[in-house]
């Protein structure tokens, strides 16, 4: 029998297919299409301490090889999530990951502390069954108190957030890195030094589209995040560099649309992968990728992912 499972920071994943933040909501809608418990895991949409309405104007457009989005972290806020979505997450037999964003060091830390307190109460009242298995720390959000600079660009700015959040929670901590980091390998190594349990990359790439009739950017804020097949070669290179520079697991993402794409990332060193834009193209992407991986392993005589992980 083929073994598709993997382990990241002591958390067991039945397979390496994880749905990426911002492409899967909080799981309810997709659970009406297929049983999402068959997934290795999923990451909820970006969550902040307080509710956010998100950006005005165009939010999503197609490109010739992917899509661009300017959502602006629209979300209901921590209180609403814990009250309305946590009970649903508690019923799921898959790894459940909160994507935590913020506009300041204080927001990140308070959000992590609130999640930690909620999970402690829940696990005490249920005899150990919580609703959140891991936190994915999104450090690509604007640091409002630092003049709009992204935490994820500068290593020392990121260090303060990771260190503070690490102190605020005992949950396994994944740090999601920006492809715009000044030195991606240095950033990843710092994450490991500050107690991150895993790294995920890459986030979307800053891009632009111009409306030539109206002579302006399509997006109100000028730029937007590019995802999909167009960024896959860049993402693959960055995952390969990072996976060979740190000892903690790396979760790869960026333009994965097929079984072959997924296997490339694992061969580059990824412990698991996240699927994003593919969910908008094919609502059955998750089950199909899991099935495709199993079939490929059977054909190739590969019994565990460890046999191919990081071989390139």
Protein Blocks (a to p, Z undefined) as FASTA:
>chain_A
ZZfbdceehiacfbfcdcdehilonolmmmmmpcfklpmbdcdddddfbdcebjehjfbd
cdfbbcdddekopaebjklmmmmmmmmmmmpccddddddddfbfklmmmmmmmmmmmmmm
mmmmnoopafbfbdcddfkbccfknnopafklpmklmmmmmmmmmmmpcbdcdddddfkb
fblmlmmmmmmmnopabdcdddddddddddfklopafblnlpacdedjklmmmmmmmmmm
mmmmcfbdcddeehiabfklmmmmmmnopabdcdfklmmmpmklmmmmmmmmmmmmmmno
pabfklmgopZZ
